Amino acid sequence: MAKIQRSDIPRPLFEHLLLRVRDRDIDAAAIQSLAAWLDTNPEVPTGSWFKRFPAMIVCGDGALIKTFLTPAQAPFGDEL
């Protein structure tokens, strides 16, 4: 199991995440929910995973969050 990397995110990945927030109309309340979850220092699998929130799905691979999906989109990996 791994902990989510919260600093030193590769710049291209960070820009991708910001673009997904904008393109998929993810609101501040959803980001606050993500932040509250991250504050619990969750463990995630070393492979692909996803976590459902009411307004979005967070997808990651190991320690890195890779993208944000809308609830209507299909994630892959292990559900947390």
Phi and psi in degrees as a GROMACS rama.xvg file:
@    title "Ramachandran Plot"
@    xaxis  label "Phi"
@    yaxis  label "Psi"
@TYPE xy
-126.491  162.218  ALA-2
-102.072  146.67  LYS-3
-69.4592  130.726  ILE-4
-74.9138  122.561  GLN-5
-113.04  -2.8368  ARG-6
-136.9  165.244  SER-7
55.3277  39.7153  ASP-8
-70.3295  132.576  ILE-9
-54.6462  133.926  PRO-10
-53.5279  -46.3293  ARG-11
-59.4117  -37.08  PRO-12
-67.7987  -44.088  LEU-13
-59.0263  -44.0885  PHE-14
-64.664  -38.2514  GLU-15
-60.7492  -45.0678  HIS-16
-63.2979  -42.8279  LEU-17
-61.7821  -40.6038  LEU-18
-63.5821  -41.3689  LEU-19
-65.4025  -38.9076  ARG-20
-59.3155  -45.1121  VAL-21
-69.7251  -49.7978  ARG-22
-64.3328  -31.8243  ASP-23
-102.695  13.318  ARG-24
50.6796  46.7171  ASP-25
-80.2697  122.483  ILE-26
-88.0402  172.998  ASP-27
-61.3816  -35.7895  ALA-28
-63.1281  -37.8446  ALA-29
-67.5433  -39.8758  ALA-30
-66.8545  -36.3239  ILE-31
-64.8815  -38.2062  GLN-32
-63.0613  -42.4401  SER-33
-61.4885  -45.688  LEU-34
-61.8549  -41.1624  ALA-35
-63.553  -40.6712  ALA-36
-65.2967  -43.204  TRP-37
-62.6122  -33.0832  LEU-38
-63.7273  -18.7023  ASP-39
-81.3234  -2.56056  THR-40
55.1556  55.6833  ASN-41
-68.0801  151.525  PRO-42
-92.9499  141.344  GLU-43
-129.581  156.318  VAL-44
-65.4698  162.24  PRO-45
-75.6338  -18.5433  THR-46
-99.0237  -153.292  GLY-47
-71.9328  140.735  SER-48
-150.898  165.69  TRP-49
-150.499  155.134  PHE-50
-131.846  124.581  LYS-51
-86.1734  135.257  ARG-52
-123.07  163.021  PHE-53
-56.4531  -37.2819  PRO-54
-107.308  0.32366  ALA-55
-166.093  169.133  MET-56
-123.371  129.213  ILE-57
-97.5352  127.48  VAL-58
-115.493  139.435  CYS-59
-142.734  173.897  GLY-60
-139.92  109.563  ASP-61
62.1574  -131.888  GLY-62
-77.2415  -10.6634  ALA-63
-104.32  135.117  LEU-64
-76.1685  128.895  ILE-65
-104.448  -33.4548  LYS-66
-164.722  169.774  THR-67
-120.315  134.612  PHE-68
-115.902  159.882  LEU-69
-79.1188  161.275  THR-70
-59.7629  -23.1217  PRO-71
-81.1678  -14.8329  ALA-72
-84.3565  156.891  GLN-73
-97.7871  115.133  ALA-74
-82.1454  168.085  PRO-75
-135.001  162.064  PHE-76
105.341  -168.7  GLY-77
-84.3023  130.187  ASP-78
-79.836  134.111  GLU-79
